[in-house]
């Protein structure tokens, strides 16, 4: 697998996951996070559970 020059990680590790939709476990994890005390200062945000697909057009 090719490695990224900047980070030394494999290039595929920075790419979105190939699934077309989020798995139920992914959604459940997001819900558990949002229901936890760790989010007491998070307000008015949109949480995308899409494996990184929403970042595809940002050129990151």
C-alpha positions as CSV (number, residue, x, y, z in Angstrom):
1,X,0.0,0.0,0.0
2,X,1.5,3.4,-0.9
3,X,2.5,5.7,2.0
4,X,1.7,9.4,2.3
5,X,4.9,11.4,2.4
6,X,3.7,13.9,4.9
7,X,2.5,11.5,7.6
8,X,4.0,8.1,6.8
9,X,0.6,6.6,7.1
10,X,-0.8,4.5,4.2
11,X,-2.6,6.7,1.7
12,X,-5.8,4.7,2.0
13,X,-6.1,5.5,5.7
14,X,-6.9,9.1,4.9
15,X,-9.6,8.2,2.3
16,X,-13.3,7.8,3.1
17,X,-14.6,4.4,3.9
18,X,-16.0,2.7,0.8
19,X,-19.5,1.8,2.3
20,X,-22.4,3.6,0.7
21,X,-24.1,4.2,4.1
22,X,-23.3,4.1,7.7
23,X,-23.5,0.8,9.6
24,X,-26.0,0.5,12.5
25,X,-23.0,0.3,14.9
26,X,-21.7,3.6,13.5
27,X,-25.0,5.3,14.1
28,X,-25.3,3.8,17.6
29,X,-21.8,5.0,18.5
30,X,-22.7,8.5,17.4
31,X,-25.9,8.5,19.4
32,X,-24.1,7.1,22.5
33,X,-21.5,9.9,22.2
34,X,-24.1,12.6,21.8
35,X,-26.0,11.3,24.9
36,X,-22.9,11.1,27.0
37,X,-21.6,13.8,29.4
38,X,-18.6,14.4,27.1
39,X,-20.9,16.5,24.9
40,X,-22.1,19.0,27.6
41,X,-20.5,21.9,25.7
42,X,-21.5,20.9,22.2
43,X,-24.5,22.8,20.8
44,X,-25.9,23.5,17.4
45,X,-23.6,21.2,15.4
46,X,-24.2,18.7,12.6
47,X,-22.5,15.4,13.1
48,X,-21.9,13.6,9.9
49,X,-21.7,9.8,10.3
50,X,-20.5,9.0,6.7
51,X,-17.0,7.5,7.1
52,X,-15.5,10.8,5.8
53,X,-17.4,11.0,2.5
54,X,-18.5,14.6,3.4
55,X,-14.8,15.6,3.4
56,X,-14.3,14.4,-0.2
57,X,-14.7,17.8,-1.8
58,X,-12.5,19.7,0.6
59,X,-9.1,18.6,-0.9
60,X,-7.8,17.4,2.4
